[in-house]
């Protein structure tokens, strides 16, 4: 039953604590009574007012300065939700009052309150610009990161200024992950010398990175392993940059780069030439460059026959691929299949043989990954090469490998050193 205005007024002035709290929750109470209750001495009453979506904005302004953090937190959640839903304001004055309340909360000493605002407003296109900038400059990463990562309100000038100042620990990294980072912002990120942020930028396929900016990264990449894989897998690589990257990245990144299917033919050819030069230790030399000692390396051969040379020759000629390997595993020569894996993965033959003999599922997965095979093909390597039982096979997860890149790198290193 609806409470009459006179009864509600009486409760607001003279009702007990529970009655006033119940009144503050009602969705049909007069705005002036909610304003009156916003100054109630009982925290639970003010909390109910703060949560009530019908509370007038001038009451919200009072509550934004409330001494109780729980009240301010509830208000922040309500106002941020209202701002995110973008309801039209009846007047400029009301909009200004709402923005003033949000700004008060954006400056609140309680980190949790500022975090609530940032998370709620991070993707709101018409969020108050001064509030968003205040949150972006916050010294706490959990506050600044959501708006730095997603807010469309921040323009390039805002982002570059923040990159230069680094007000929070992860500020530059947060900007690196934004959708469609511009060339100017990318340049500022690289100039920041923030190694982690640059790695994230390289891995951000939507980021625009000018060739001269990429060159600055490549020039230092040989000393920074964290950049190797995202450099090698960077989409739309210019031909010159791809060749430079192939010369500096570690072998694991180089193998993944070589296995890419999205590079233009001229880039693929140029990268392949670098691969042939860099891995030319008897593993992947072109036939005309291979010496008798290299082609008969004890490290790489199962015995004195030429099975490894055959695989290396076909690899150098560009005729080895995943389909060739899978056919050999399914119906061909198992020794030749092992040689193909060794060549494609750039590991000693003995490593492949050891993985097969030990029926090492993780070893099979790591070798398949290093060879540039798909995650599904890695299942067949486990089944056919190592004869691993179906219930022990490490299955692909939505087309992705069942192990992390770091784990597979470590696994290959362990196999090679054993």
C-alpha positions, 0 to 999 in steps of 0.5 A: 500500500502506498504511503501518503505524503503526510504519513511519509513526512511524519516518518521522515521526521519522527519515525524510528530508525527502521521506519526511516530506513524503509522509507528511504528505500521506497521508489515512490517517496517525494524527492524532498523527503529523500533529500531530508533523509540524506542528512539523517544521523543513522548510516543505514538510512543514508545508505538506503538514500544513496542506493535509491535511483530516485534520489535527487541529484542535490541529495547525491551531492551531499552524499558524495561528501558523506563521512561513511565510506560505505555510503559513498561506495553505494553512491558511486555504484549508482551514479556510475551505473546511471552514467553508463546507461546514458539517461538524458538529463532534464537540464544543463544544471542537473548534468553539471550536478551529476558530473560534480558528484562524479568528480567528488567521487573520482577524488575520493580517498577510498581506492575502491570508490575510484575503482568502481567509477573507472570500471563502470565508465571505462567504455562510456563514450559520453562520460564526463571528460574531466572525470575520465581524465582524473581517473586516468591520472590516478596513481593506483593502477586498479583505478587508472587501468580500465579507462586507460585501456578502454575509454574512448574519451581519451584522445592521443594528446591525453594518452601521450601525456600520460605515457610521458608522466607514467602516473601509475605503475602500469599506465603505459602497458594499459595504453599499449593494449588499447584498440587501434593505438595510433602511430603517434601513441605507439611511437611514444610507447617505444620512446618510454623504454617500458619493456613490458609495455612495448611487448604488449604493443607489439602483440596488439594486432590493431595497433599502428606502428610506423616502420621507423618506430618498428626499426627502433624496437628491432635495433634493441630486440636482440637483448630483449627476449620478451619482444621476440615472439610478438615481433615474429608474429606481428601482422602486416610486417613490411618486407625489410622489417621482417628480414631484420626481425628474422635476424635478431629473434631467438630460434623459437620465435624464428620457427614460428615466424617461418610457419606463418601463412599470412606473409606475402611471398616476397616476405616469406622468401626473404625470411626463409633465406635468413632461416637457412643462413641462421640455422645452417649448422647441418640442420637446414643448409641448402644442399649446395652449401652443406659440407660432408661434415655437416651433412653427416653430423653425429649430433643430427643423424640416427646412423650413417644413412642419409635419411636426415639429409633427405629431410633437410634437402626437402626442407631447403627446397620448400616441400616439407609442410604439415601435410607431408609430415602427417602423411608420413606419420599415418602411412609412411616411413616412421624414421623419415617422419622423425627426421622431418620433425627434427628438421622442422623443429630444428632439434637433434634427431636424438631428441625426437627419438627420445620423445618417441621412446619415452612416450612423452606427451608434453615433449610431442606437443612442444616439438610440434609447436616448435615445428610450426604445426597446428595444435590439432597436428600435435595430437597426431604426433602424440598418437602416431609418433609416440603411440600415446594412448587416446586418454593420455593425449593432450588435446587442443583447446579450441584450436590452441595448444594445451600448453603455454608458449613459455612452458613449451620453450622450456620443455624444448630447452630441457629436451635439447640439454638432456 
